[in-house]
Amino acid sequence: MQNVKPIPPNLPRAGLLRWEIGFALLIKLLFLIGLWFLLFRWLDRPAGPPDIAARLALPAATPATLSTTTVKESNHVR
């Protein structure tokens, strides 16, 4: 029989692999945050700042709706 030397595995160092995985997860997290901002923050963004006074104002009562309800006198004879 011949003496066969075992071939050492050609694996990267564990520390380097840890850094690569961490960097890939960081890039993925940044992309997910950017996608969240794109979809939920900037998608329906108004053109200008919101008008708080118009949002909190009560609707004005129009006199036309009050005058359309007429009171009918009853036909009861006293």
C-alpha positions in Angstrom: 0.0 0.0 0.0 1.0 3.6 -0.7 1.1 6.2 2.0 -1.7 8.7 1.2 -1.6 12.0 2.9 -5.0 13.3 3.9 -6.0 16.5 2.1 -6.7 19.3 4.5 -10.1 21.0 4.0 -10.1 24.3 2.1 -12.4 26.2 4.4 -12.2 29.9 5.2 -11.2 31.0 8.7 -14.2 31.1 11.1 -13.5 34.8 12.0 -13.6 35.8 8.3 -16.9 33.9 7.7 -18.4 35.5 10.8 -17.6 39.0 9.4 -19.0 38.2 6.0 -22.3 36.9 7.5 -22.5 40.0 9.7 -21.9 42.3 6.8 -24.5 40.5 4.7 -27.1 40.8 7.5 -26.3 44.5 7.9 -26.8 45.1 4.2 -30.1 43.2 4.3 -31.3 45.2 7.3 -30.5 48.5 5.5 -32.4 47.4 2.4 -35.4 46.3 4.5 -35.4 49.7 6.4 -35.2 51.5 3.0 -38.1 49.5 1.6 -40.2 50.2 4.7 -39.6 53.9 4.3 -40.4 53.7 0.6 -43.6 51.9 1.1 -45.1 53.3 4.3 -43.5 56.7 4.8 -43.0 58.2 1.3 -45.8 56.6 -0.7 -48.7 58.6 0.6 -46.8 61.6 1.7 -48.7 64.9 1.2 -47.3 67.6 -1.0 -47.2 70.1 1.9 -47.5 70.2 5.6 -50.9 69.3 6.9 -53.4 72.0 7.9 -54.2 71.3 11.5 -56.9 74.0 11.7 -58.8 72.6 8.8 -58.5 69.1 10.2 -59.9 70.1 13.6 -62.6 72.5 12.4 -66.2 71.5 12.8 -68.4 71.5 9.7 -70.4 74.7 9.3 -74.1 74.4 9.7 -75.9 75.9 6.7 -79.1 77.8 7.3 -80.7 76.2 4.2 -80.9 72.8 6.0 -82.6 74.4 9.0 -85.3 76.2 7.0 -86.4 73.2 5.0 -87.9 71.5 8.0 -91.3 73.2 8.4 -93.5 72.6 11.3 -97.0 71.5 10.3 -99.9 72.7 12.5 -102.2 70.0 13.7 -105.8 69.9 12.5 -107.1 69.3 16.0 -110.0 71.5 16.8 -110.2 72.8 20.4 
